[in-house]
Amino acid sequence: MTPEEFQKLYPHVIGWIRLTLAAHEKNAKSVASAGFSRLPLYFSPKLLASTKYVTVDRPPMPPLSALGLKRFAAFEQGNYDGATYLDTFFVKRSQVAEEGLYFHELIHVVQWRVLGPERFLAAYADGLETVGYRNSPLEAMAYDAQAAFAQTTRIFDAEKLVAEKLSEKQWVR
């Protein structure tokens, strides 16, 4: 995606995100209220209190094809357990008790905060386009951190980890 194409589409995507979050706001709950025992070992109380989750049958995905981004159709149609937008993530109803999924989505919340919406979306789109969903750098970071969380033998500051990793490279072409 060229920078010009991204700049043209960004207002539509961020607008869709804001409308989607507003439509689900009444069903959003703080992550802190979910009562997971291990998340507070990795994330600050402030982040857990300010981040929200919404339980849904299928996490909403932006209408990328309708915006002319047909090359992202497979991603758009994916059957994901979670999806994160700004400070809120959507969790598939069947996965609502999976602490590891919340951990993964919290990594994305931190990425959104550190990069800001425009840089996050540009980096995410670039990763999808160049190496695909699973290998995109922002997803790889979340999956790698989630794997470390699953091992339970090593507690680490997940917010610091994300900030350090994001400072290691340029996130937008």
Secondary structure, DSSP 8 states (H G I E B T S, - for coil): --HHHHHHHHHHHHHHHHHHHHHHGGG-EEGGGG--SSHHHHS-HHHHHH-EEEEESS-----TGGGT-GGGHHHHT---SEEEETTEEEEEGGGTT-HHHHHHHHHHHHHHHHH-HHHHHHHHHHHHHHH-TTTSHHHHHHHHHHHHHHH-S----HHHHHHHHHHSS----
